[in-house]
Amino acid sequence: MIDDVLSAAKSRMEKSIEALRRELAAIRTGRATPALVYHVKVDYHGVPTPLSQLAAISAPEARLLLIQPWDRTALGSIEKAILKSDLGINPASDGNVIRLRIPPLTEERRRELVKVVRRRTEEGRVALRNIRRDALEELRELERKKEISQDEQKRAQERLQQLTDSFMAEVEQAARDKEAELLEV
C-alpha cells in the first residue's frame, strides 16, 4: 500500500517535471528552436489546434524558424496566432511558408525572461508540494484505517520527503540551466 502511494506520487512528480521542462523550452533564448512555437494554439476552422499539428516546423538557421503548413488555407490563421502569442516575433509569409526571424535579445528582455523562468519554476515547486500533500493525506488515511502502523507511516513520510527533495533539486537545476542559457550573450 505504501509503495503504491509513493510510486503514484513519483509518477505524478515526473509528469510535473516534464511539463516544467516543456514550458521552459518554450521560452525563447535568442536561438531558433521549434519548441518556441509548439505551445501556440491556432484557430483552425473554429477549433484551437496546436501549431505542431498543422505544420512542419524547422530551424534551418540559428535565428530562423520555418513553418510550412500542410494546409495552405491555415496560413493566415497561423500568422494571427503567432502575432497574438507572447513570443514578440513578427511572422513573414510568402504564401507558402512562414518565416520567423528570431532577433537577438536585449539585456532588458533577458531580465524579463529570467523573471518568467523564476515564476514558472515556482509554479513547478508548488505542483510538487501539492503532490506531496496529496500523498501525505493518503498515508494518513491508511493509518487512520489501521491498514498501516504509525511507524510505517512515519517512515513512508520520510521516503516521500526524500522523493520530493530529489524532484525539487531537478526543478532547481532546470531553472539554473535555463537562466544561464538566457543570460549568455
Contacts in CASP RR format, 6 or more apart in sequence:
PFRMAT RR
TARGET T0000
AUTHOR 0000-0000-0000
METHOD contacts of the structure
MODEL  1
MIDDVLSAAKSRMEKSIEALRRELAAIRTGRATPALVYHVKVDYHGVPTP
LSQLAAISAPEARLLLIQPWDRTALGSIEKAILKSDLGINPASDGNVIRL
RIPPLTEERRRELVKVVRRRTEEGRVALRNIRRDALEELRELERKKEISQ
DEQKRAQERLQQLTDSFMAEVEQAARDKEAELLEV
1 142 0 8 1.000
1 147 0 8 1.000
1 148 0 8 1.000
2 139 0 8 1.000
2 142 0 8 1.000
2 148 0 8 1.000
2 152 0 8 1.000
2 156 0 8 1.000
5 135 0 8 1.000
5 138 0 8 1.000
5 139 0 8 1.000
5 142 0 8 1.000
5 156 0 8 1.000
5 160 0 8 1.000
6 135 0 8 1.000
6 156 0 8 1.000
6 159 0 8 1.000
6 160 0 8 1.000
6 163 0 8 1.000
8 135 0 8 1.000
9 131 0 8 1.000
9 132 0 8 1.000
9 134 0 8 1.000
9 135 0 8 1.000
9 160 0 8 1.000
9 163 0 8 1.000
10 163 0 8 1.000
12 131 0 8 1.000
13 128 0 8 1.000
13 131 0 8 1.000
13 163 0 8 1.000
13 164 0 8 1.000
13 167 0 8 1.000
14 167 0 8 1.000
16 124 0 8 1.000
16 127 0 8 1.000
16 128 0 8 1.000
16 131 0 8 1.000
16 167 0 8 1.000
17 167 0 8 1.000
17 170 0 8 1.000
17 171 0 8 1.000
17 174 0 8 1.000
19 127 0 8 1.000
20 120 0 8 1.000
20 121 0 8 1.000
20 123 0 8 1.000
20 124 0 8 1.000
20 127 0 8 1.000
20 171 0 8 1.000
20 174 0 8 1.000
21 174 0 8 1.000
22 35 0 8 1.000
22 38 0 8 1.000
22 39 0 8 1.000
23 39 0 8 1.000
23 120 0 8 1.000
24 117 0 8 1.000
24 120 0 8 1.000
24 174 0 8 1.000
24 175 0 8 1.000
24 178 0 8 1.000
25 33 0 8 1.000
25 35 0 8 1.000
26 35 0 8 1.000
26 36 0 8 1.000
26 38 0 8 1.000
26 39 0 8 1.000
27 113 0 8 1.000
27 116 0 8 1.000
27 117 0 8 1.000
27 120 0 8 1.000
27 178 0 8 1.000
27 182 0 8 1.000
28 36 0 8 1.000
28 87 0 8 1.000
28 89 0 8 1.000
28 102 0 8 1.000
28 105 0 8 1.000
28 113 0 8 1.000
29 105 0 8 1.000
29 113 0 8 1.000
29 178 0 8 1.000
29 181 0 8 1.000
29 182 0 8 1.000
30 63 0 8 1.000
30 102 0 8 1.000
30 103 0 8 1.000
30 104 0 8 1.000
30 105 0 8 1.000
31 62 0 8 1.000
31 63 0 8 1.000
31 102 0 8 1.000
32 59 0 8 1.000
32 61 0 8 1.000
32 62 0 8 1.000
32 63 0 8 1.000
32 64 0 8 1.000
32 65 0 8 1.000
32 100 0 8 1.000
32 102 0 8 1.000
33 59 0 8 1.000
33 65 0 8 1.000
34 52 0 8 1.000
34 57 0 8 1.000
34 58 0 8 1.000
34 59 0 8 1.000
34 65 0 8 1.000
36 65 0 8 1.000
36 87 0 8 1.000
36 102 0 8 1.000
37 51 0 8 1.000
37 52 0 8 1.000
37 57 0 8 1.000
37 65 0 8 1.000
37 67 0 8 1.000
37 82 0 8 1.000
37 85 0 8 1.000
37 87 0 8 1.000
37 100 0 8 1.000
38 50 0 8 1.000
38 51 0 8 1.000
38 52 0 8 1.000
38 57 0 8 1.000
39 50 0 8 1.000
39 85 0 8 1.000
40 50 0 8 1.000
40 51 0 8 1.000
40 81 0 8 1.000
40 82 0 8 1.000
40 85 0 8 1.000
40 87 0 8 1.000
41 48 0 8 1.000
41 49 0 8 1.000
41 50 0 8 1.000
41 51 0 8 1.000
41 81 0 8 1.000
42 48 0 8 1.000
42 49 0 8 1.000
42 50 0 8 1.000
42 51 0 8 1.000
42 54 0 8 1.000
42 74 0 8 1.000
42 77 0 8 1.000
42 78 0 8 1.000
42 80 0 8 1.000
42 81 0 8 1.000
43 49 0 8 1.000
43 77 0 8 1.000
43 80 0 8 1.000
43 81 0 8 1.000
44 54 0 8 1.000
44 74 0 8 1.000
44 77 0 8 1.000
51 57 0 8 1.000
51 67 0 8 1.000
51 78 0 8 1.000
51 81 0 8 1.000
54 69 0 8 1.000
54 70 0 8 1.000
54 71 0 8 1.000
54 74 0 8 1.000
54 78 0 8 1.000
55 67 0 8 1.000
55 68 0 8 1.000
55 69 0 8 1.000
55 70 0 8 1.000
55 74 0 8 1.000
55 78 0 8 1.000
55 98 0 8 1.000
56 67 0 8 1.000
56 68 0 8 1.000
56 70 0 8 1.000
57 65 0 8 1.000
57 66 0 8 1.000
57 67 0 8 1.000
57 68 0 8 1.000
58 65 0 8 1.000
58 66 0 8 1.000
58 68 0 8 1.000
59 65 0 8 1.000
59 66 0 8 1.000
60 66 0 8 1.000
63 101 0 8 1.000
63 102 0 8 1.000
63 103 0 8 1.000
63 104 0 8 1.000
64 99 0 8 1.000
64 100 0 8 1.000
64 101 0 8 1.000
64 102 0 8 1.000
65 99 0 8 1.000
65 100 0 8 1.000
65 102 0 8 1.000
66 97 0 8 1.000
66 98 0 8 1.000
66 99 0 8 1.000
66 100 0 8 1.000
67 78 0 8 1.000
67 91 0 8 1.000
67 97 0 8 1.000
67 98 0 8 1.000
67 99 0 8 1.000
67 100 0 8 1.000
68 96 0 8 1.000
68 97 0 8 1.000
68 98 0 8 1.000
69 75 0 8 1.000
69 78 0 8 1.000
69 97 0 8 1.000
69 98 0 8 1.000
72 95 0 8 1.000
72 96 0 8 1.000
75 93 0 8 1.000
75 95 0 8 1.000
75 98 0 8 1.000
76 93 0 8 1.000
78 91 0 8 1.000
78 98 0 8 1.000
79 91 0 8 1.000
79 93 0 8 1.000
79 98 0 8 1.000
82 89 0 8 1.000
82 91 0 8 1.000
82 98 0 8 1.000
82 100 0 8 1.000
83 90 0 8 1.000
83 91 0 8 1.000
87 100 0 8 1.000
89 100 0 8 1.000
89 101 0 8 1.000
89 102 0 8 1.000
89 103 0 8 1.000
91 98 0 8 1.000
91 99 0 8 1.000
91 100 0 8 1.000
92 98 0 8 1.000
92 99 0 8 1.000
92 100 0 8 1.000
92 101 0 8 1.000
93 99 0 8 1.000
105 113 0 8 1.000
105 182 0 8 1.000
110 182 0 8 1.000
110 183 0 8 1.000
113 182 0 8 1.000
114 179 0 8 1.000
114 182 0 8 1.000
114 183 0 8 1.000
117 175 0 8 1.000
117 178 0 8 1.000
117 179 0 8 1.000
117 182 0 8 1.000
118 175 0 8 1.000
118 179 0 8 1.000
121 171 0 8 1.000
121 172 0 8 1.000
121 174 0 8 1.000
121 175 0 8 1.000
124 171 0 8 1.000
125 168 0 8 1.000
125 171 0 8 1.000
128 164 0 8 1.000
128 167 0 8 1.000
128 168 0 8 1.000
128 171 0 8 1.000
129 164 0 8 1.000
131 164 0 8 1.000
132 160 0 8 1.000
132 161 0 8 1.000
132 164 0 8 1.000
135 160 0 8 1.000
136 157 0 8 1.000
136 160 0 8 1.000
139 148 0 8 1.000
139 153 0 8 1.000
139 156 0 8 1.000
139 157 0 8 1.000
139 160 0 8 1.000
140 153 0 8 1.000
142 148 0 8 1.000
142 153 0 8 1.000
143 149 0 8 1.000
143 150 0 8 1.000
143 152 0 8 1.000
143 153 0 8 1.000
148 156 0 8 1.000
END
